[in-house]
Amino acid sequence: MSNHDHLPTSQAYDLWSTVYDTDGNVLQKLDDIYISTALPPLITPNTTVVELGCGTGRNTLKLVELGAGKVFAVDNSKGMLEKLCEKVKTGGEEVVEVFEVDLSTFASEGTAVENGGGEFKKALEGREVNGVLSTLVLEHLALPAFFAAAASILPVGGWLLLTNMHWDMGSISSAGFLDTTTGKKVKPVSMNHTKEQILEEAQRWGFVVEGVEEAGIRDEEHARAFGRRAEKWVGVLMHVGILFRRV
Ligand SMILES: C[S@@+](CC[C@H](N)C(=O)[O-])C[C@H]1O[C@@H](n2cnc3c(N)ncnc32)[C@H](O)[C@@H]1O
């Protein structure tokens, strides 16, 4: 019997949502470090941001704390969005609007009509979006769907801050969590995208690169700062952050 359950992405994240914020995920910790320096310079009180694949709001709440004027948070896992809504209730309800949208329906520019996509698009009508944030989501989407979504939302001049599992880590692993109720590892749909593939698809949709940062666990001592789960990743690049501008 397999010790892995491969589930549709939204179902896997519905299950993962119960422990997502607390299971000591090393990639989230690397993401926090990158976001702590990459995000603040992009946010002012007038900034409107769309967050694609916001999950439990790990970074949505940072946007609120940094003083963004408006945040449209999008995901297709009800479980993850419930966690976000609980957090937003105690700070941010007037800033954050939440939408259940399946980003894979953005197959070509502006065609998301299913699963709340229409409602989301209506909310954006007449709004100038300044930036799109998407952290640790890209591995679950085909590249054309992701960049079609970002391009349909972001006008020329806007920024896209994207993070993802690094392609080196993605060549030997993928997102997943241990469901302690079944003892099985739950795996959503996942695909590894190389640097060349990401940058080529981004360019097709009018995104130019302003910076790329790659990070991982350097050595045993570095691993200690990230907890027990970091030990097996020593020497592997795990995280990439890319800042794009739409031209
Ligand atoms: C690893 S989590 C990242 C959550 C959050 N951005 C963070 O950094 O903590 C990936 C998120 O992408 C969402 N996601 C995956 N595929 C999606 C799709 N097709 N449409 C919308 N959201 C999707 C999942 O539901 C999940 O919340």
The ligand as a Gaussian input file, in Angstrom:
#p B3LYP/6-31G(d) Opt

LIG

0 1
 C        1.974000      26.321000      -0.648000
 S        0.447000      27.167000      -0.569000
 C        0.967000      28.865000      -0.497000
 C       -0.008000      29.718000       0.265000
 C        0.518000      31.122000       0.557000
 N        0.728000      31.869000      -0.667000
 C        1.804000      31.027000       1.336000
 O        2.848000      31.424000       0.822000
 O        1.748000      30.555000       2.478000
 C       -0.187000      27.069000      -2.238000
 C       -1.557000      27.726000      -2.369000
 O       -1.906000      27.781000      -3.744000
 C       -3.293000      27.512000      -3.860000
 N       -3.577000      27.039000      -5.212000
 C       -3.034000      25.984000      -5.853000
 N       -3.593000      25.819000      -7.066000
 C       -4.523000      26.810000      -7.198000
 C       -5.450000      27.156000      -8.217000
 N       -5.553000      26.452000      -9.352000
 N       -6.249000      28.225000      -8.015000
 C       -6.171000      28.945000      -6.872000
 N       -5.323000      28.658000      -5.864000
 C       -4.510000      27.594000      -6.023000
 C       -3.526000      26.439000      -2.810000
 O       -4.887000      26.277000      -2.476000
 C       -2.665000      26.956000      -1.657000
 O       -3.384000      27.791000      -0.791000

